[in-house]
């Protein structure tokens, strides 16, 4: 019986990698100003291409502002009517 040759990886010696100093991960933030037009960007984390969009929603502050305008308007109208009726 013939001997088969040893596998090519049998004479490989494993050596420990030299210890290197770990460098901290650096995150760079870029402040962008968006407007109503869509903007095409690349995500800095996953490098996916992204297209922005602007979506408007009615919030609580809008309703409070409109209520304040209506209340102030009615007060002004009431004052105007009182002035005209009393003069």
HUGI-V848146 format. One line per field, one symbol per residue. psi: psi as a letter, one per 30 degrees, with the letter a starting at -180 (. if undefined). A space follows every 50 residues. Layout:
psi: ???
This chain:
psi: kkkllllfgfgkkkkkkkklkkkkkkkkkkkkklafkkkklkkfefgkkk kllkkkkkleeeeeeeeeeeeeeeeeeeeeeeeeef.
